[in-house]
């Protein structure tokens, strides 16, 4: 395994674990958590990317200082 492959694997693993912890700790319904958890577990790479692009995007808000 090359160093570049190892770096990508470690980066993906960190993002995958972070996504699962974010899903568990989200202030959402249990159904929402189960669905996104299953998506990330069934499709580890694509599910994690999809979670960050779709589901998490809606929860991101700018701090009060930037909202004008």
N, C-alpha and C positions, 0 to 999 in steps of 0.2 A: 504494500500500500504506500503510495507516495505521500509526501508531506502535505501536498495540496488537498488530496482526497481526505486525509485525516482531519485537516482543518475544516473542510466543509462538513464532514460527519459530526465533529464536535459542535460546530455552530448550529447545525440542524437539531442535534440532541438537546442543546440548551434551549432553543426556541420551542421544541416539542414539549419539554417538561414545563417551560414557562407557560405555554398555551394551556396545558392541562391544569396547572395550578390556577391560572387566571379564570378558567371555566369553573372550577370548583368554588372559587371565592367570589364569583360574580353575583351581583344582587339581581338574579333572574329566577324564573320558575325552574322547578326540578326538571320538567320536560325539556326546556331549552338546554339545560346543562347536560342531560342524558344524550340528546341528539348531537350536540357539538362534541361531546366526549367520544361518542361512537364514531363520528365522522373522522376525528383526529386519530382514533385507534385503528379504524378500518383502512384509512388511507393516510399513513403517517406523514408523508411529505406533502402531498396535495391538500390533505385535510388541514394541516397546520398552516399552510400558506393561505388557504381559503378562509380559515378562521381569522387570521390577521387582516386580510383584505376586506372581508365582508362583515363578519359579526362584531369584531372589535372596533371597526371603523365608526360604527354608530355610537359607541360609548365614549369616544374621545371628545372631550370638550376643551376649548381654550380656557386658560386661567382668566379670572375676572379682569386683570389688567389689559388683556388683549381683546376683550369683547367690547366693541364700540360701533 
